[in-house]
Amino acid sequence: MEFKPNNFPNPKIKTEEVPNKEGVDFVFNQNPELSEIGTKEQYSEYLDTIFPESKVKDILYHGGETNKFIEREEGSYFTKSIDYAKNNGNNIVTVKINIQKGARIPTISKTAIAIDFKEELKDFDGVVGEEAFGIVEKNGKSFMAKGESYVVFKPEQIHILGSNDDVQNFREFIVNRKMQ
């Protein structure tokens, strides 16, 4: 395996600025109280204030058997693919993550992070890499999925969308915006 530190940004990671970020509809469907506070467009604007220095701007997903992300010794794993996240469990947690000094490795795996690149990754706060997702079910069809996965090493690098803190912060964002 080849290790390529590059401190991001990468064309595959960069997102386009859109009025309604991809994933906001899912967050609103999972957390109806958000629509009582503001619109999806306002929430998209609010999301830009979460970890504004992060190189990763997308909403990411973590699937599991509980409604918490799984913290592993080598880090917490997230994906841009909601379909893949669902393969890991029916409970989907949506997040924004903070990676300011990231490394790109060819393949994301527990072994790659915990063993193969452990020493090289000590100066980085996150990792992005390709992951073969395995078989994904969509619209009654099965297919092999592959895409990027992200790993952060500390819980404070994770902001859970729809959490009590997130709802309160969105409420304050709307109030402050009205006062301007």
N, C-alpha and C positions, 0 to 999 in steps of 0.2 A: 504494500500500500504506500501511496505517496502522500505526504503531508504538505498542504499549501496554506500557510497563514497569509491572509490578505486584508485583514481588518475591514472586510466588506468594502464599500457597497458592491454589489454584483448586479448585472442587468436582470438576472433571474429573481433577485430579491426585491429590487426596487418596485414600488407601486406607483400607479398613476393617481393623480389627485382627482377624485370624483366626488360629486355632491353627497352621495350615499355610499359609504364604503361597503365592499363585499363582506357579507357576514352580519351586517347590522339587522337585516330582516330576521335572521335566525335569533339573534340576541333579543330583539323585540318580541318575537313569538314565545321565547322561553321566559321572558320577564315582562309581562303586560303592564306592570306598574310604570315602566319607562315611558310609555305613550301618554300617561297621565301627567308627566313632567314636561315633556317636549316632543319634538318631531324626530324622525329618523335622521334628517339632515342636520339638525342641531346636535344630535348624539354623535354623528360623524365628525362634526367640528370639535366637540368635546373630546373625542378619542385622540385628536391631534395634540391635546394637552397632556396626555398620559405618556410618560417617557419620551418627551420631544427630541431628546438627543439619541434615541435608539436608532440603529441602522435598520431594524425590522419594523415596518409600519403596518403590516397586515394584521388582521384578526386571525388568531390561530385557534386550533381545537385540540382537546385532549379527551380521548374516550376511555371509559373505565367502568367498572362495576359499581362504583360509588360516585357521588357527585362532587368528588374532590380529585384533583390531579394526584397522580402517584409520584411521590418523591422517592427517587432512587439515590443510592450513594453517589453514582456518577452524574446525576442531574435529573431534571424533569424534561420530558419529551413532549413536543407539540408538532402539529402538522397543519398545512393550509388546506388539506383535503378532509372535508367533513365526512365523506364516505369512508375513508380509511379510519378516521377516529371512531366511527360507529362500529367498525370491525373489532375494535379493542374493548367495546362495551357499550351498553345502551345509554349510559349517562355521559352527556357531552358537556365539557366545561369549555367556555370560550374565554380567551385571554388576549392581552397585549403583553409582550415581553420586552425587556430592556437588555439589548446586546449592543454595547458601544465599542467593544474591542473583540470582534468575533474572528473565528478561524473557520475556514472551509476545509472539510476533509472529504475524501472520496465517498465513503460509506459511513452512515450513522449506524452504530450498533453499540451495545453495552461493552463488548470486547474492545472495539476501537477506542472508545472514550476512556474506559477504566484501565485498560492495559496497553494497547498498541501506541496510543498517543498521550498517555497520562502525563509524562514529563513535559512534552512539547506544549500541552494545553494549559499549563499552570499559570501562564501570563495572560490568558484570555478569559473573558467572562461569558462566552457562549460559543456554540458550534452550529454550523449548518452543513448539511451534506445530503447526498442521495440516499434514499432508503427504498429497497424493494418492498412494497407494501404487501405483496401476496394477492390472494384472490379477493376481489371486491365485488359485492352484489349491487347492481343498480338497474332499476327498471326491469327486474326479473331476469337480468343477464349477468353472467359472471365474467370477469376479465381480470387480467394481471395488471395491477396498478404500480406505478413507480413515481416518486416525487421527492420533494425536499422535506426534510424534517429538521427541527430546531431543538437544541438542548441548552438550557440555562442551568447554572450551578447553584444559585442561591434563591431561596423563596422570595426575597425582596425584589427580585427581577421579574416577578410575575404579578400582573394586575388582573384579577378575575372579573370579567364583565358580568353585570347583573348581580354582583354581590352587594351586601348592605352598604359597604364603603363606596362602591361604584355608583349605586343609586343616589346616595347622599351627595357625592361629588358632582354628579350630573345635575342634581337639584340646585346646588350652589352655583354651578356654571351658568345655569339658566337665570337665576336671580341676579348674579353679577352682570350678566349680559344685558338684562333689562335696565340695570342702573346706569349703564354707560350711555 
